[in-house]
Amino acid sequence: MTSIDIGRAALRGLAGRLQEQHKRNVTWLKGHLPEPVVTAFGLLIAVMVAAAALLARHYDRLGALLQSLMPKGLYARALLIIIVPMVVLQSVVAFVFMERHWNVVTQRLSAGVVHDIAALIDIYNDYPQGADRAVLRRIAQERLDLIVDFLSENDLPPPGPKPFFSLLDQSSLSEEISKQIGKPFWIDTVGRSALVEIRIKLDGAVMRVLAQRSAAYASNKELFLAWMIGTALVLLTVAIIFLRNQIRPILRLADAAESFGKGREAPNFRPRGAREVRRAAAAFIEMKGRIERSIEQRTAMLAGVSHDLRTILTRFKLELALLGESPEIDAMKKDVDEMGRMLEAYLAFARGDTGELSAPTDMAALLDDLKGDVERNGHRAAVTFHGAPIVTVRPAAFKRCVGNLVSNAARHAQVVSITGNRDHRWLIVTVDDNGPGIPQHLREEVFKPFLRLDDARNQDEGGTGLGLAIARDIARSHGGDITLSDSPLGGLRAAVRVPV
C-alpha cells in the first residue's frame, strides 16, 4: 500500500468517524441546548464531512500534483528538508519578536516623543511667546532634546516616499500624533539619517520638530533582520557543503553500479561516507566479486567442456579421413562440421564473451569492416555514421553483436544498410534489409535461444537459432537492448541501442 492509499483511507475513516460522532452529539445536544444551536452544529459537522469526502475523492490528484512539484533528486530533497524548517522557524521568530517586543518598544518611544511635542504645543498656545519663541526653543532643546522651529508657510509638504523598514515606525508615530495632538501633520524619516522631522500645522504657523531617530522608535530593526538573515545564510551554506559531502559517496556508488551494469570497471571505487553508505558500498563490492567469481568459474568450466568436446570431434574427423571417400563418408563429415559449428555457437552463447574489458572503439571503422564482410559474400551494403565515432564498448563483443545482425540480414536479403548515430547519451546502430522480414507478433520470440522461424526465414543454409539471442545478450550486457521493426527497404530493421 502506497502513501497515497494510506492517506485516502485515513480521510475516508475521518469522514466516517465524523458522521458517527455527529449522530451521538446531536442526540445529546437536543436534550441540553436550544434547537438553533443544534441546527448550527449539525450544519458545521455536515460541512466538515463533505470537505473530508471531497478531499478523499481528489486525494490522488493532489498527491500527483505534489509529486510533480517535489524535486526528484536526493540532494534537492535533503536541501528542502533543511531549508523549509529553517525559513519557517525564523519567520515565526521574526514575526513574534517584531509583533510582541519591537512594536511595543516603538509604540512607547513614539508616545513619549509625541507627549513632549504636545506639551510644547500647550505651552505655545497657553503662554505668550516672543517673536522668535526663544524660550520655547530653549526648553525644547535643553530639557527635551528636541529642535523646534516655526515656519511661516501655512501648508504642509506632500507625503514623501516611505522606505520598507519605516512603515511600522511611521504608523506608530502617526497614531500617537493623531491621538494626542489631533492636528494636521507631516512626517519625514528619509531625508535625515539620524533625525525624524515632524511638522504640525498650528493656528497661523507650522511647527517643525527635529527629534533623534533613536528617541522616536527602535531604529536598529534593520540590524536585527540583517543578523538573522546573515546567520541563516551562513548556517545554510555550512549545511549545503556538509550535505554535498554526504551525498557524494551515494552518487559514486550509483555510478559504480551503473558502470558495472554496462560491463565497465569503476576505478578507484571504495566505501566512503556515512556508516550506512559504507555498508551499501561494501555490499556492492562483495556482490560484484561474487558475480565475477561465478563468471570465472563458468568460463573455466566451459573451457574444459570445450576442450573435451573438441578432442572428440577431432578424433571423429581423423577416423573419417582414414575411412576413405564415399557419399556416406562425405555426409558424415558434413554432420561433424555442423556439429562443430553448433558446439562453438552453444559455447559462445553460454560464455557470453566474458572477460573482455571495455575500451574506446572507432565505431565507424567497425561498421566499415562489417560492410566489407557483407560485400565479400556478394551482397550490396552501405554504411553511414553520424556523430563522434569513438565509443567505449567491449570491441570484440560489440562487433559480434552487430555482426550477428548483419549476417542474419545478409542471409535473407540482397541489400543491407548499416547506419550509426551517436549523441551525448546513446549509440544507435540500425541494420536494414530488403528481405522477407519477421511478422510483428514473432519479433520478441526470435530472441529466445534455439528458436528458428522456418516460415519466416530460409533455413537451407543452416543455423543454430542463437544469433539474435547472443546479440541481445551482448547489447544488454552493455546496458542497452535490441529492437526489431519494419525497415524502409521493405524488410526488417534491427536497432541496437546502448549508452555511451
Protein Blocks (a to p, Z undefined) as FASTA:
>chain_A
ZZklmmmmmmmmmmmmmmmmmmmmmmmmmmmpcfklmmmmmmmmmmmmmmmmmmmmmmmm
mmmmmmmmpcfbfklmmmmmmmmmmmmmmmmmmmmmmmmmmmmmmmmmmmmmmmmmmmmm
mmmmmpccdfkommmmmmmmmmnopacdddfbfbdcddddddfklmmmmmmmmmmmmmmn
opacdddfklpmkbccdddddehiacdddddfklmpccklmmmmmmmmmmmmmmmmmmmm
mmmmmmmmmmmmmmmmmmmmnopacehiacehjfklmmmmmmmmmmmmmmmmmmmmmmmm
mmmmmmmmmmmmmmmmmmmmmnopcfklmmmmmmmmmmmmmmmmmmmmmnooghiacddd
dfklmmmmmmmmmmmnopacddddedjfbdcddfklmmmmmmmmmmmmmmmccbdcdddd
ddfkbccdddddfbebjafklmmmmmpghiacfklpccklgpjhlmmmmmmmmmmmnopa
cdddddfkopacddddddZZ
